[in-house]
Amino acid sequence: MLFVFSKSSLRKIPVGLMFAALIVTAPCFGQATATNGAPRTIMTSAHRGEHTHHPENSIPAIQGAIDAGTDYVEIDVRTTSDGQLVLMHDPSVNRMTNGKGLVKDMTLAEIKKLDLGARFPGQFPGLQVPTFDEVLAFCKGKIGIYVDTKDATPVDLVAAINRHDMGKHVMFWSEHPDFLKQIATLQPSWVLMPEAFNPQNVHKLIDMLHPQLLGADERDFNTATIAAAKEVNVGIFVDRQTEKEWQDAIDNGAVGIQTNFPEELTAYLRAHGYHQ
């Protein structure tokens, strides 16, 4: 059975149902097609948005991911000193803005004064660090969200997502199973994606979290881990950057690919029939 999603319908399909469909059609090793011989649909995620031409973790970077036809945008969430959730990959604002200091030691008002476009002189005047709420509102109906939590509590994250009724369009990745367990306790139906690490760990994660997906990078996307995931009928979402790596992931049964090059990935998948 082949599931084909249009771009408009992808925005409306709950993430759990979408990946359940893709896992059903995921192939065995070396098989890049669905059971009827047609190419499979591969889900895509833009790592920190389209950040080649835009500041990472910014609204313009998210719009770039949307323009590229990406299904999800990966974002990094941290908490300010006054308890507000903002997007920032690093613990400090030093690399991405014209300011200095740790996010956890700064108020939201202080962070909002910073220039997020500092690394792109003249291109993004007045660009501010977005809050998680602003991003949820911006993404709703346009693109799914792949949450990488750097420093935020499950309670605060869940509350923000529920405020925007986005629970069906968000998935959580983490290297920390205990964190994901707390998310599952608060929202049992939400999509979790723990990092696989190794084949032995796959079974532990399944028993603990019953996740719909497993994350994998160059450390753990190997024959043994892929086989372990296949054995328990859980899809793998990989991080890959080149055409060769994308095709290798597809050939080995990945259901999703995250990349720093979303426009190029989408073009490659569409050219080979793996994406609408």
Sequence and secondary structure as in RCSB ss.txt:
>XXXX:A:sequence
MLFVFSKSSLRKIPVGLMFAALIVTAPCFGQATATNGAPRTIMTSAHRGEHTHHPENSIPAIQGAIDAGTDYVEI
DVRTTSDGQLVLMHDPSVNRMTNGKGLVKDMTLAEIKKLDLGARFPGQFPGLQVPTFDEVLAFCKGKIGIYVDTK
DATPVDLVAAINRHDMGKHVMFWSEHPDFLKQIATLQPSWVLMPEAFNPQNVHKLIDMLHPQLLGADERDFNTAT
IAAAKEVNVGIFVDRQTEKEWQDAIDNGAVGIQTNFPEELTAYLRAHGYHQ
>XXXX:A:secstr
      HHHHTTS HHHHHHHHHHH   TT  B TTSSB   EEEEETSS SSS TTSHHHHHHHHHTT SEEEE
EEEE TTS EEE SSSBSTTTSS  SBGGGS HHHHHTS TTTTSTTTSTT    BHHHHHHHHTTT EEEEEEE
E  HHHHHHHHHHTT GGGEEEEES HHHHHHHHHH TTSEEEEB  SHHHHHHHHHHH  SEEEE TTT SHHH
HHHHHHTT EEEEE  SHHHHHHHHHTT SEEEES HHHHHHHHHHTTS  
